[in-house]
Amino acid sequence: MIAPEPARSIRAVTPLRQSDTDACPGALRLHAAADGLLARVRLPGGSLTGAQLRSLSALAAEFGDGRLELTSRANLQIRGLQQDHAETVAVHLRAAGLLPSTTHDSVRNIAAPPLADIGTRHLVTALDAALLAEPALVALPGKFLFAIGHVPLAADVAAVPDGPGFAIRFAGHDTGLRVAAGRVVATLIAAAHAFLAERAAQRDDRAAGAAWRLRELADGPARVSARVTAATGVTAVDVPAATPVETVEPSSLVGVVTGSGQSAAGALVPLGRLENVQAKVLSDAERLVVTPWRGVLVPDLTEAAAAAWTDRMAATGLVVTATSRWTGVSACAGRPGCAKSLADVRADAGNATRFVAGLPAHWVGCARACGSPAGRHVRVEATDSGYAVSRRDDPDTATRTFPATSDAALGETVAGARRA
């Protein structure tokens, strides 16, 4: 049982109502799901301490459904909360260092490579602090995503290593802006301001709803880039106008993994649901990194220590081998947690999934396809008449459909789509 704390000044915690500026839940503005309220805890760069995970797990056990959910942006969620407990949860999150701002909570969306080097980690920390220090940036939509380094996500603005410095990308497009490491944070903050300014200008022109993502703006990459150039004085190098950049291919990061001069122990969390016993083991780590593939890393280890950690992870049911049937498989909440879902997609995925060396597969309960990967994948979508299985070259376009004629055929249909 979590001991009660004295009352503290926390802004009102309310169920989320969709607006122009924030369509995503946070730690304070909660989403009303079919199984209760949902709180999303943002982890810049996916990083948290073992002690913080222990606090989250205790909150989920005391006030939620007992599990933690991993999201496709490397954040954590608590489901099944009741309104009477929402403010208490917020107080504990603040005490754990997971709610540093009551105004900017939902805009702290910063992605980084799971095995980021120390320089990248410092940039993530500095960007988070700079974001919190800018009052105007509270207006950023909850979907707006920053990235530092190569990540498998569709970032709105990103700083990617390029020679001795960084290339600044806008909605995945390279417009030629290059900056030194010391100017990365200021440039990304300028890009966020530029997005808000361009969004306001286009809304005035079109009398339309506000854009939530940079890619939704007309000629967004070029126009926002031009505003950043004017604001910062950075001169673009010659590249074809708004050159699109390929999406990073996904990786499972399981077992003993190495990168950036370090070893780490990696595991996938089946369907992104971290059980209490698994969290208890992981909370012994000094530092953890949640990955966009709904996995977790224990970084900064020797190779021998990483091997020992993988054994501990495997003993709790976490996936530490790349040939597991859960490799590359993810799902939305589905029934009973989501009222819009047409099926219990997690149970159906559990019944149908087998190991396939191919594209990732994402199971969804309706056409909204929440949590879909940014890159090429197979979508398994529940419909009124069964599951529609399709390959996706991007999150919005189906290139081929594989009709499943019966439950018995569904597993092979999905496997065939992933291999094709």
C-alpha positions as CSV (number, residue, x, y, z in Angstrom):
1,M,0.0,0.0,0.0
2,I,1.4,3.4,-0.9
3,A,1.5,5.7,2.1
4,P,-0.6,8.9,1.8
5,E,1.1,12.2,1.4
6,P,0.1,15.7,2.5
7,A,-1.9,17.6,0.0
8,R,0.2,19.5,-2.5
9,S,-0.6,22.1,-5.1
10,I,-1.2,20.2,-8.4
11,R,-3.4,21.6,-11.1
12,A,-6.7,20.0,-11.6
13,V,-6.5,16.6,-13.1
14,T,-9.3,16.1,-15.6
15,P,-10.3,13.7,-18.3
16,L,-9.0,14.7,-21.7
17,R,-11.2,16.7,-24.1
18,Q,-9.9,16.9,-27.6
19,S,-8.7,20.4,-28.6
20,D,-6.7,22.2,-31.3
21,T,-3.6,22.0,-29.2
22,D,-3.6,18.6,-27.5
23,A,-5.2,15.4,-28.6
24,C,-3.0,13.2,-26.4
25,P,-3.4,12.2,-22.8
26,G,-0.7,13.0,-20.2
27,A,-0.1,12.6,-16.5
28,L,-2.5,15.4,-15.7
29,R,-5.0,15.4,-18.6
30,L,-6.3,11.8,-18.7
31,H,-8.0,9.8,-21.4
32,A,-11.3,8.3,-20.5
33,A,-11.1,4.7,-21.8
34,A,-13.7,1.9,-21.4
35,D,-11.6,0.4,-18.5
36,G,-11.1,3.7,-16.7
37,L,-8.9,6.7,-17.0
38,L,-5.5,6.4,-18.7
39,A,-2.4,8.4,-17.7
40,R,0.5,8.7,-20.1
41,V,3.9,9.3,-18.5
42,R,6.4,10.9,-21.0
43,L,10.0,9.7,-20.9
44,P,12.3,12.0,-23.0
45,G,14.6,9.7,-24.9
46,G,12.8,6.7,-23.3
47,S,15.0,7.0,-20.2
48,L,14.1,6.5,-16.6
49,T,15.7,5.1,-13.4
50,G,14.9,1.8,-11.8
51,A,13.5,3.7,-8.8
52,Q,11.2,5.6,-11.1
53,L,10.0,2.3,-12.6
54,R,9.4,1.0,-9.1
55,S,7.2,4.0,-8.3
56,L,5.2,3.6,-11.5
57,S,4.7,-0.1,-10.9
58,A,3.5,0.6,-7.4
59,L,1.0,3.2,-8.7
60,A,-0.3,0.8,-11.3
61,A,-0.8,-1.9,-8.7
62,E,-2.5,0.4,-6.2
63,F,-4.6,2.6,-8.4
64,G,-4.6,1.0,-11.9
65,D,-5.0,-2.4,-13.5
66,G,-1.7,-3.7,-12.1
67,R,0.3,-3.4,-15.4
68,L,2.3,-0.7,-17.2
69,E,1.9,-0.2,-20.9
70,L,4.7,0.6,-23.3
71,T,3.8,2.9,-26.1
72,S,5.2,3.2,-29.7
73,R,6.9,6.5,-28.7
74,A,8.8,4.8,-25.8
75,N,6.5,6.2,-23.0
76,L,4.7,4.4,-20.2
77,Q,1.0,4.3,-19.4
78,I,-1.2,3.4,-16.5
79,R,-4.7,2.1,-17.3
80,G,-7.8,1.6,-15.2
81,L,-7.4,4.7,-13.0
82,Q,-10.4,6.3,-11.2
83,Q,-11.0,10.0,-11.1
84,D,-10.9,10.1,-7.3
85,H,-7.2,8.8,-7.4
86,A,-6.0,11.0,-10.3
87,E,-4.6,13.8,-8.3
88,T,-2.9,11.4,-5.9
89,V,-1.2,9.7,-8.8
90,A,0.0,13.0,-10.1
91,V,1.5,13.9,-6.7
92,H,3.5,10.6,-6.7
93,L,4.6,11.1,-10.3
94,R,5.9,14.6,-9.3
95,A,7.7,13.1,-6.3
96,A,9.4,10.5,-8.5
97,G,10.7,13.2,-10.9
98,L,8.3,12.1,-13.7
99,L,6.1,15.2,-13.7
100,P,8.5,18.2,-13.8
101,S,5.9,20.6,-15.2
102,T,2.2,21.0,-14.7
103,T,1.9,23.2,-17.8
104,H,4.2,21.4,-20.4
105,D,3.6,17.8,-19.4
106,S,2.0,16.8,-22.7
107,V,4.6,18.4,-25.0
108,R,7.7,16.7,-23.6
109,N,7.9,14.4,-26.6
110,I,11.5,13.8,-27.4
111,A,12.8,10.6,-29.1
112,A,16.4,9.4,-29.2
113,P,18.2,6.1,-30.1
114,P,17.8,3.5,-27.4
115,L,21.6,3.1,-27.2
116,A,22.3,6.8,-27.4
117,D,25.8,8.0,-26.5
118,I,26.4,10.4,-23.6
119,G,26.5,13.4,-25.9
120,T,23.0,12.6,-27.3
121,R,21.7,12.0,-23.9
122,H,22.9,15.4,-22.7
123,L,21.2,17.0,-25.7
124,V,17.9,15.3,-24.8
125,T,18.2,16.6,-21.2
126,A,19.0,20.1,-22.4
127,L,16.2,20.1,-25.0
128,D,13.7,19.0,-22.3
129,A,14.8,21.8,-20.0
130,A,14.7,24.4,-22.8
131,L,11.2,23.2,-23.8
132,L,9.9,23.6,-20.2
133,A,11.4,27.1,-20.1
134,E,9.4,28.4,-23.1
135,P,5.9,29.4,-22.0
136,A,4.6,29.8,-25.6
137,L,5.5,26.1,-26.4
138,V,2.7,24.9,-24.1
139,A,0.6,25.4,-27.2
140,L,2.4,22.6,-29.1
141,P,0.1,19.7,-29.9
142,G,0.6,16.5,-27.8
143,K,1.4,14.7,-31.0
144,F,4.3,17.0,-32.0
145,L,7.6,15.0,-31.8
146,F,11.2,16.1,-31.4
147,A,14.0,13.7,-32.2
148,I,17.8,13.7,-31.6
149,G,19.6,11.0,-33.6
150,H,18.3,8.3,-35.9
151,V,15.0,7.0,-34.6
152,P,12.3,4.7,-36.1
153,L,9.6,7.4,-35.7
154,A,8.1,10.1,-37.8
155,A,9.5,13.1,-36.0
156,D,8.2,16.6,-36.7
157,V,11.7,18.2,-36.2
158,A,14.9,16.2,-35.7
159,A,18.6,16.8,-35.3
160,V,20.5,13.9,-37.0
161,P,24.3,13.5,-36.9
162,D,25.8,14.6,-40.1
163,G,29.6,14.9,-40.4
164,P,31.0,17.1,-37.6
165,G,27.5,18.5,-36.8
166,F,23.8,17.8,-37.2
167,A,21.3,18.0,-40.0
168,I,18.0,19.5,-39.0
169,R,15.1,17.7,-40.6
170,F,11.5,18.8,-40.9
171,A,8.8,16.1,-41.0
172,G,11.5,13.7,-42.4
173,H,12.8,16.2,-45.0
174,D,16.3,17.5,-45.3
175,T,16.2,21.2,-46.3
176,G,19.9,21.7,-45.9
177,L,20.1,23.2,-42.4
178,R,23.3,22.2,-40.6
179,V,24.3,23.2,-37.1
180,A,27.0,22.4,-34.6
181,A,26.2,20.4,-31.5
182,G,26.1,23.5,-29.4
183,R,23.3,25.0,-31.5
184,V,21.1,21.9,-31.7
185,V,18.8,22.7,-28.8
186,A,18.3,26.4,-29.8
187,T,17.6,25.4,-33.4
188,L,15.0,22.8,-32.4
189,I,13.3,25.2,-30.1
190,A,13.2,27.8,-32.9
191,A,11.7,25.1,-35.1
192,A,8.9,24.5,-32.6
193,H,8.1,28.3,-32.5
194,A,8.2,28.3,-36.3
195,F,5.7,25.5,-36.5
196,L,3.3,27.3,-34.3
197,A,3.7,30.5,-36.3
198,E,3.2,28.8,-39.6
199,R,0.2,26.9,-38.3
200,A,-1.4,30.1,-37.2
201,A,-0.7,31.8,-40.5
202,Q,-2.2,28.9,-42.5
203,R,-5.2,28.6,-40.2
204,D,-5.9,32.3,-40.8
205,D,-5.6,31.9,-44.5
206,R,-7.8,28.8,-44.7
207,A,-10.1,29.2,-41.7
208,A,-9.4,25.6,-41.1
209,G,-8.7,23.4,-38.1
210,A,-5.2,23.7,-36.6
211,A,-2.6,21.2,-37.7
212,W,-1.3,18.8,-35.1
213,R,1.8,17.6,-37.1
214,L,4.2,19.6,-39.3
215,R,3.5,17.3,-42.2
216,E,-0.1,18.5,-42.1
217,L,0.9,22.0,-43.1
218,A,0.9,23.1,-46.7
219,D,4.6,22.9,-47.9
220,G,5.4,22.5,-44.2
221,P,9.0,21.4,-44.3
222,A,10.1,24.3,-46.6
223,R,8.0,27.0,-44.9
224,V,9.0,26.0,-41.3
225,S,12.6,25.7,-42.4
226,A,12.6,29.2,-43.9
227,R,11.2,30.6,-40.6
228,V,14.0,28.8,-38.7
229,T,16.6,30.3,-41.0
230,A,15.2,33.8,-40.5
231,A,15.1,33.4,-36.8
232,T,18.5,31.8,-36.3
233,G,20.7,33.0,-39.2
234,V,21.6,29.5,-40.1
235,T,22.5,29.2,-43.8
236,A,21.3,26.1,-45.6
237,V,23.7,24.0,-47.6
238,D,22.8,22.9,-51.2
239,V,20.4,19.9,-51.2
240,P,17.4,19.2,-53.4
241,A,14.5,21.1,-51.9
242,A,13.0,19.3,-48.9
243,T,14.6,16.0,-49.7
244,P,12.8,13.2,-48.0
245,V,14.9,10.9,-45.8
246,E,14.2,7.1,-45.5
247,T,12.7,5.9,-42.3
248,V,14.9,3.9,-39.9
249,E,14.2,0.2,-40.1
250,P,13.0,-1.4,-36.8
251,S,15.1,-3.6,-34.6
252,S,14.1,-5.8,-31.8
253,L,17.1,-5.1,-29.5
254,V,16.9,-8.3,-27.5
255,G,19.5,-10.3,-25.6
256,V,23.0,-8.8,-25.2
257,V,23.3,-5.8,-27.5
258,T,26.1,-3.4,-28.1
259,G,26.3,0.1,-29.4
260,S,27.8,3.5,-28.7
261,G,30.7,1.8,-26.9
262,Q,28.4,0.0,-24.4
263,S,26.8,-3.3,-23.7
264,A,23.1,-3.6,-22.7
265,A,20.6,-6.2,-21.9
266,G,17.5,-5.9,-24.1
267,A,14.0,-7.5,-23.9
268,L,10.7,-7.2,-25.7
269,V,7.6,-6.8,-23.6
270,P,4.9,-9.1,-25.2
271,L,2.2,-6.8,-26.6
272,G,3.7,-4.0,-24.6
273,R,2.1,-5.0,-21.2
274,L,4.7,-5.0,-18.4
275,E,3.5,-7.2,-15.6
276,N,4.2,-6.3,-11.9
277,V,6.7,-9.1,-11.4
278,Q,8.7,-8.0,-14.5
279,A,8.8,-4.4,-13.4
280,K,10.0,-5.5,-10.0
281,V,13.0,-7.2,-11.5
282,L,13.8,-4.3,-13.8
283,S,13.5,-1.8,-11.1
284,D,16.8,-3.1,-9.6
285,A,18.6,-1.5,-12.6
286,E,20.3,1.9,-12.1
287,R,19.0,3.1,-15.5
288,L,16.5,1.8,-18.0
289,V,15.5,2.8,-21.6
290,V,12.1,2.1,-23.0
291,T,12.2,1.5,-26.8
292,P,9.7,2.3,-29.6
293,W,9.5,-1.4,-30.2
294,R,7.8,-1.8,-26.9
295,G,10.9,-3.2,-25.3
296,V,13.2,-2.2,-22.5
297,L,17.0,-2.0,-22.2
298,V,19.3,-2.1,-19.2
299,P,22.2,-0.1,-20.6
300,D,25.8,0.8,-19.5
301,L,26.8,-2.7,-18.6
302,T,29.7,-5.0,-19.2
303,E,29.1,-7.9,-21.5
304,A,29.0,-10.4,-18.6
305,A,26.6,-8.2,-16.7
306,A,24.3,-7.9,-19.7
307,A,24.2,-11.7,-20.1
308,A,23.2,-12.0,-16.4
309,W,20.5,-9.5,-16.9
310,T,19.0,-11.3,-19.9
311,D,18.7,-14.4,-17.8
312,R,16.8,-12.5,-15.1
313,M,14.6,-10.9,-17.7
314,A,13.8,-14.3,-19.4
315,A,12.8,-15.8,-16.0
316,T,10.0,-13.3,-15.8
317,G,8.6,-14.0,-19.3
318,L,10.3,-11.1,-21.0
319,V,11.5,-11.9,-24.6
320,V,15.3,-12.0,-24.9
321,T,15.6,-14.0,-28.2
322,A,15.1,-12.6,-31.7
323,T,13.3,-15.8,-32.8
324,S,10.4,-15.4,-30.3
325,R,6.9,-15.4,-31.8
326,W,6.5,-12.0,-30.2
327,T,9.3,-10.4,-32.2
328,G,7.9,-7.6,-34.3
329,V,4.3,-8.0,-33.0
330,S,2.4,-5.2,-31.4
331,A,-1.2,-4.2,-30.7
332,C,-3.5,-1.4,-29.7
333,A,-5.5,-1.8,-26.4
334,G,-8.5,-3.5,-28.1
335,R,-11.4,-4.8,-26.0
336,P,-12.3,-4.4,-23.2
337,G,-10.1,-1.3,-22.7
338,C,-11.2,0.6,-25.8
339,A,-14.9,1.2,-26.5
340,K,-14.2,1.8,-30.2
341,S,-12.5,-1.6,-30.7
342,L,-14.3,-4.3,-32.5
343,A,-12.3,-7.2,-31.0
344,D,-10.0,-8.3,-28.2
345,V,-7.0,-7.9,-30.5
346,R,-4.5,-8.8,-27.8
347,A,-6.1,-12.2,-27.2
348,D,-6.6,-12.8,-30.9
349,A,-2.9,-11.9,-31.6
350,G,-1.9,-14.3,-28.8
351,N,-3.8,-17.1,-30.5
352,A,-2.7,-16.4,-34.0
353,T,0.9,-15.2,-33.7
354,R,3.9,-17.3,-34.8
355,F,7.5,-16.4,-35.5
356,V,8.1,-14.8,-38.8
357,A,11.3,-13.3,-40.2
358,G,9.7,-10.5,-42.0
359,L,7.8,-7.2,-41.5
360,P,6.4,-6.2,-38.1
361,A,2.7,-6.9,-37.5
362,H,0.5,-4.4,-35.7
363,W,-3.0,-5.6,-34.5
364,V,-5.7,-2.9,-34.2
365,G,-9.3,-2.9,-33.1
366,C,-10.6,-0.3,-35.6
367,A,-9.6,1.9,-38.5
368,R,-8.0,4.5,-36.2
369,A,-5.1,2.0,-35.9
370,C,-3.6,3.6,-32.7
371,G,0.0,2.9,-32.1
372,S,0.9,1.9,-35.6
373,P,4.6,1.8,-36.5
374,A,6.0,4.6,-38.6
375,G,7.7,2.3,-41.1
376,R,6.7,-0.6,-43.3
377,H,4.5,-3.1,-41.5
378,V,1.5,-5.4,-41.7
379,R,-1.7,-4.1,-40.2
380,V,-4.2,-6.7,-38.8
381,E,-7.4,-4.7,-38.5
382,A,-10.6,-5.9,-36.8
383,T,-13.7,-5.2,-38.9
384,D,-17.4,-6.0,-38.5
385,S,-16.8,-9.2,-40.6
386,G,-13.4,-10.3,-39.3
387,Y,-9.8,-9.2,-39.7
388,A,-8.5,-7.3,-42.7
389,V,-4.7,-8.0,-43.2
390,S,-2.8,-5.5,-45.3
391,R,0.8,-4.4,-45.9
392,R,1.6,-0.8,-45.2
393,D,4.4,1.0,-47.0
394,D,3.6,3.9,-44.7
395,P,1.0,4.3,-41.9
396,D,-1.7,5.6,-44.2
397,T,-1.5,3.5,-47.4
398,A,-2.5,-0.1,-47.9
399,T,-0.6,-1.7,-50.8
400,R,-2.2,-5.1,-50.7
401,T,-4.9,-6.9,-48.8
402,F,-4.9,-10.5,-47.6
403,P,-8.5,-11.5,-46.6
404,A,-8.7,-14.0,-43.8
405,T,-11.6,-16.4,-44.5
406,S,-11.6,-18.1,-41.1
407,D,-10.1,-18.0,-37.6
408,A,-7.9,-21.0,-38.5
409,A,-6.5,-19.2,-41.5
410,L,-5.8,-15.9,-39.8
411,G,-2.4,-16.9,-38.4
412,E,-1.1,-18.1,-41.8
413,T,-2.6,-15.1,-43.5
414,V,-0.7,-12.7,-41.2
415,A,2.5,-14.8,-41.5
416,G,2.2,-14.7,-45.3
417,A,1.7,-11.0,-45.4
418,R,4.8,-10.4,-43.2
419,R,6.9,-12.7,-45.4
420,A,5.7,-11.4,-48.8
